[in-house]
Amino acid sequence: MEDRNDISTKLKAAQRNPLALDSQLCFSLYSTMHAFNKVYRRVLKELDLTYPQYLVMLVLWEQDEIRVSEVCDRLQLETTTVTPLLKRLEARGLLQRERSREDERQVIITLTGTGRAMKDKAKHVPLCMAEMVDCSLDEMVELQDRLAELRNSLKRNL
């Protein structure tokens, strides 16, 4: 892990060259997400979930029996991305997909008993990730807030 002085030195050097890779906030986020994915891959291995599948399960553990469109909205993903994830989770017996009786165009997602039981097995994941991030709870909350601000700013400028 790079120390903060190294990062500060790189950023100062990057300011002199706006086209340097280290000057790009997008690359910092991109490479950080790659690192997160690698750690999540290891942490989620025992659950036999990929990171995107884990995100779907988080949504369903918060609210069961929801429409596919709601899952897409929560994850900020397109249906074409979410549907294959749901199919794989259904094949594993973690959820069921059913057409809505009120509107056949809508598909309702419901956790199975196995899917609900997995929630207890996954309770350690956030703590493991917090340890891997190596920062205080206050720092994590502040970082999440700043990232939410950044995301909202970008959305306003779409």
C-alpha positions in Angstrom: 0.0 0.0 0.0 1.3 3.4 -1.0 1.9 5.8 1.9 0.2 9.2 1.8 3.4 11.1 1.3 4.1 9.1 -1.9 0.5 9.8 -3.1 0.9 13.5 -2.3 4.2 13.7 -4.2 2.7 12.0 -7.3 -0.3 14.3 -7.2 1.9 17.4 -7.0 3.9 16.2 -9.9 0.8 15.3 -11.9 -0.5 18.9 -11.4 2.4 20.0 -13.5 1.2 17.7 -16.3 -2.6 17.5 -16.6 -2.4 14.6 -19.0 -0.3 12.4 -16.7 -2.1 9.2 -15.7 -1.7 10.1 -12.0 -3.5 13.4 -12.7 -6.7 11.6 -13.7 -9.3 11.2 -10.9 -11.1 8.7 -13.2 -8.0 6.5 -13.2 -7.8 6.7 -9.4 -11.4 5.5 -9.1 -10.9 2.9 -11.8 -7.8 1.3 -10.3 -9.3 1.5 -6.8 -12.4 -0.4 -8.1 -10.1 -3.0 -9.6 -8.4 -3.5 -6.2 -11.8 -3.7 -4.5 -13.0 -6.3 -6.9 -9.9 -8.4 -6.2 -10.4 -8.3 -2.5 -14.1 -8.9 -2.8 -13.4 -11.9 -5.0 -11.4 -13.5 -2.2 -13.9 -12.5 0.5 -16.9 -13.7 -1.5 -15.3 -17.0 -2.5 -16.8 -18.9 0.4 -20.3 -17.6 -0.6 -19.7 -18.5 -4.2 -20.8 -15.1 -5.3 -19.3 -12.6 -7.7 -19.2 -9.0 -6.7 -22.2 -8.0 -9.0 -24.2 -11.0 -7.6 -23.4 -9.9 -4.1 -24.8 -6.4 -4.9 -28.0 -8.0 -6.2 -28.3 -10.0 -3.0 -27.7 -6.9 -0.9 -30.6 -5.2 -2.6 -32.8 -8.3 -2.0 -31.8 -8.7 1.6 -32.9 -5.1 2.1 -36.2 -5.6 0.3 -37.5 -8.9 -0.9 -40.2 -9.3 -3.5 -39.3 -6.4 -5.8 -39.5 -5.7 -9.5 -36.4 -6.2 -11.7 -36.7 -2.5 -12.6 -36.3 -1.6 -8.9 -33.1 -3.8 -8.6 -31.8 -2.0 -11.7 -32.6 1.4 -10.2 -30.9 0.5 -6.9 -27.7 -0.8 -8.6 -27.8 1.9 -11.3 -27.5 -0.8 -14.0 -29.4 -1.6 -17.1 -31.8 -4.6 -17.3 -29.5 -6.2 -19.9 -26.8 -6.3 -17.2 -29.0 -7.3 -14.3 -31.0 -10.1 -16.0 -28.1 -12.5 -16.5 -27.1 -12.0 -12.9 -30.6 -12.8 -11.8 -30.7 -15.9 -14.0 -27.5 -17.3 -12.5 -28.7 -16.6 -9.0 -32.0 -18.3 -9.8 -30.2 -21.3 -11.2 -28.3 -21.6 -7.9 -31.7 -21.6 -6.0 -31.1 -18.2 -4.3 -34.1 -16.4 -5.8 -37.2 -16.9 -8.0 -38.4 -14.7 -10.9 -42.1 -14.5 -11.6 -44.3 -12.4 -13.8 -46.5 -9.9 -11.9 -50.1 -10.8 -11.9 -51.1 -7.1 -12.2 -48.8 -6.4 -15.0 -47.2 -9.2 -17.0 -44.5 -6.9 -18.3 -43.1 -6.7 -14.8 -40.9 -9.5 -13.2 -40.9 -9.9 -9.5 -37.8 -11.2 -7.7 -38.3 -13.2 -4.5 -35.6 -14.7 -2.3 -35.8 -18.4 -1.7 -35.1 -19.9 1.8 -31.6 -20.6 0.7 -31.2 -17.0 -0.5 -32.5 -15.6 2.8 -30.2 -18.0 4.8 -27.2 -16.7 2.9 -27.7 -13.3 4.5 -26.4 -14.7 7.9 -23.4 -16.3 6.1 -22.6 -12.9 4.5 -22.7 -10.8 7.7 -18.9 -10.9 8.0 -18.3 -9.4 4.5 -18.6 -5.7 5.5 -16.3 -6.1 8.5 -13.7 -7.9 6.3 -13.8 -5.2 3.8 -13.5 -2.5 6.5 -10.4 -4.2 7.7 -8.9 -4.3 4.2 -9.6 -0.6 3.6 -7.4 0.3 6.6 -9.2 3.4 7.7 -11.4 4.5 10.5 -15.2 4.3 10.5 -15.3 8.1 10.4 -13.0 8.1 7.4 -15.1 5.5 5.6 -18.3 7.5 6.2 -16.6 10.7 5.0 -15.3 8.9 1.9 -18.7 7.5 1.1 -20.2 11.0 1.4 -17.6 12.5 -0.9 -18.1 9.7 -3.5 -21.9 10.2 -3.3 -21.4 14.0 -3.9 -19.1 13.2 -6.9 -21.6 10.7 -8.3 -24.5 13.2 -7.9 -22.4 15.9 -9.5 -21.7 13.7 -12.5 -25.3 12.7 -12.9 -26.3 16.4 -12.9 -24.0 16.9 -15.9 -25.1 13.9 -18.0 
